[in-house]
Amino acid sequence: IKIAAFCSQLINLKNILGSRASASSLFDWLEGHTETNVFFSNLSFDLAQNRMLLSGTAKTSSDAGLEARILEQDPNVQNVLVGSMSGGAAGGWQFTMTVTFVPGFFESPSTPQPTP
């Protein structure tokens, strides 16, 4: 019984470390897909739904639109939905986006690479 419990703990640890690598890969991917005049203030992702939720600020509304187009052009992205956009008090444009990836994107053992 103790051996089975130990094996279960090892499998759980492997799963946790594996998802941590996926998160690291996702940050690398996002860095390569971010427009110069855009920065993100919040990110969350739902592995079960293959979705990433982003909140950020763009210098102009055109920059926010360009960011959505950059994300949409990646073959690993199934859909980009701009949820809201409004002018910020300190300038810039606040926005939210939902990025839906193709099935299996988060399960890939290799690091997703930015597309040129």
N, C-alpha and C positions, 0 to 999 in steps of 0.2 A: 504494500500500500504506500509506503514511504517513497519507493522508487517511482511509482506512478505520479505521486504528488510533485516530486522533484522534476520529472519530465514535463509535467503540465506547466510548472513555473518557468522552465526553460523555453517552452513554446510561447508562453505569454510574453516573456522578455524579448524573444526574437520578434514577435509581432509589434511590440512597442518600439523597439529599435528600428524595425523596418518602416514603420509609419513616420518615425522621426526623420529618416533618410528621405522619405517622400516629401515631407515638409521642407527640408533643406533644398531639394530639387525644385520644388515649387517656387521658393524664393528666388533661386537662380533663374528660373524660367521667367518670372515676373520682371526681374531686373532687366533682362534682355528684351522685354516687350513694353517698356515704359517710355512714353514720349518725354522729351527733354523738359517741357513745361508742365509736367504732371508729377505730383507726389501723392502717395497713398498714406492715409492716417490710420486705417483699420483694415484688417484682412481676416476672414474666417473661411474655413472650407468644410464641406460636407462630403466625406469620402463615399458614403452610400449613394449620394445623388450626383457625384462627379461635378460638384459645383464649388465655385469660389465666390465669395461675396466681398466686394471692395468698397471702401469709402475713400474719397480723396479730394484734392483740390487741383484745379487746372488754372493756368494763367488767364486763359480766355475760354469761352464756350467752344470755339473752334478746336482748341487743344483737347478738350474733353471728347469731342466728336472724333478727332484723329486718334485718340487713345482707343476708343471703341473699335475703330477700323483696324488699327494695328493688331489688336487682340483677335478680331474676327478673321484676319488673314492667315493665322496659324492653322495648319491642318489638324492640330490636336484640339481645336476649339470648335464645338458644335454650334454655340450660340452665345451672343453677348446682348444683354438687356440693360439699358440705362434706365434705372428706376426713378431717379430724381436728379434735378440739377437746378441750382439757384445761385444767385450772386451772393458772395460772402461779404460780411461787414468790413473786413480788412482788405477787401479786393479779392480778385480771383473768383473762381466758380467752384462751389461745393457740389459733389456728385456721388451717386452710388451706382454700382454696376454689379450684375450677376453674370459670371462667366460659367457656361456649362461646357465641360470637356467631353470628348468622345469616350465611350465606355472603355475601361481598362487603363486610362491615362495615369491614374494614381497607383496602379498596380505594377507599372513598368519598372523593372530593376535598373534600367539605365536612366541617367539624368536627362530630362527633356532639354533639348538645345534650342536656342533662339533661331528662328528662321531668318534668312537674310532679307 
